[in-house]
Amino acid sequence: MSAMALPAAADIRAALADLPDPELPVVSIGELGILDRVELHERSIRVELRPTFVACPATELIRSAVEQRLADLAPDATPEVTLVFDPPWTSDRISPAGRAKLAAAGIAPPLDPEPGGLITLDAIVPCPYCGSRRTRLDNAFGPTLCRTIRYCADCRQPFEHLKTL
């Protein structure tokens, strides 16, 4: 291994932050708050990812994309990409830009948690298409573990809602 200097941690974080989420490609892993810690050691780069769900099927795709990006950035470094679950990912980690991108793509972003941290399935979720609050839960099980299917009574559009956690 050559004596090349590793990029700065902030540069590595910036380069990784724009990787798209495989299941929600309109947002990046940085905007979703999945990219957690970036640490540099002598000849290695350690990256911690905080998946949205323990059983998220996109986790290995995200890990692989991070490893590839690290190999492109610092080919002489040893990448260490680990998954961390304590504390678990929560929907408040999604950035304002990520929430706006979800809504623009027709996916209602997570709601702010109720006082006391309670999560309810009958919460009023504004429609990302027309803004109506006359929506209802259609199916608690959406296309992925982190989404539900809802329906708007005003514009008659079904839409996805990223679960509040």
Secondary structure in CASP SS format (residue, H / E / C, confidence):
PFRMAT SS
TARGET T0000
AUTHOR 0000-0000-0000
METHOD secondary structure of the structure
MODEL  1
M C 1.00
S C 1.00
A C 1.00
M C 1.00
A C 1.00
L C 1.00
P C 1.00
A C 1.00
A H 1.00
A H 1.00
D H 1.00
I H 1.00
R H 1.00
A H 1.00
A H 1.00
L H 1.00
A H 1.00
D C 1.00
L C 1.00
P E 1.00
D C 1.00
P C 1.00
E C 1.00
L C 1.00
P C 1.00
V C 1.00
V C 1.00
S E 1.00
I H 1.00
G H 1.00
E H 1.00
L H 1.00
G C 1.00
I C 1.00
L E 1.00
D E 1.00
R E 1.00
V E 1.00
E E 1.00
L E 1.00
H C 1.00
E C 1.00
R C 1.00
S E 1.00
I E 1.00
R E 1.00
V E 1.00
E E 1.00
L E 1.00
R C 1.00
P C 1.00
T C 1.00
F C 1.00
V C 1.00
A C 1.00
C C 1.00
P C 1.00
A C 1.00
T H 1.00
E H 1.00
L H 1.00
I H 1.00
R H 1.00
S H 1.00
A H 1.00
V H 1.00
E H 1.00
Q H 1.00
R H 1.00
L H 1.00
A H 1.00
D H 1.00
L H 1.00
A C 1.00
P C 1.00
D C 1.00
A C 1.00
T E 1.00
P E 1.00
E E 1.00
V E 1.00
T E 1.00
L E 1.00
V C 1.00
F C 1.00
D C 1.00
P C 1.00
P C 1.00
W C 1.00
T C 1.00
S H 1.00
D H 1.00
R H 1.00
I C 1.00
S C 1.00
P H 1.00
A H 1.00
G H 1.00
R H 1.00
A H 1.00
K H 1.00
L H 1.00
A H 1.00
A H 1.00
A C 1.00
G C 1.00
I E 1.00
A E 1.00
P C 1.00
P C 1.00
L C 1.00
D C 1.00
P C 1.00
E C 1.00
P H 1.00
G H 1.00
G H 1.00
L C 1.00
I C 1.00
T C 1.00
L C 1.00
D C 1.00
A C 1.00
I C 1.00
V C 1.00
P C 1.00
C C 1.00
P C 1.00
Y C 1.00
C C 1.00
G C 1.00
S C 1.00
R C 1.00
R C 1.00
T E 1.00
R E 1.00
L E 1.00
D E 1.00
N E 1.00
A C 1.00
F C 1.00
G C 1.00
P C 1.00
T C 1.00
L C 1.00
C C 1.00
R E 1.00
T E 1.00
I E 1.00
R E 1.00
Y E 1.00
C E 1.00
A C 1.00
D C 1.00
C C 1.00
R C 1.00
Q C 1.00
P E 1.00
F E 1.00
E E 1.00
H E 1.00
L E 1.00
K C 1.00
T C 1.00
L C 1.00
END
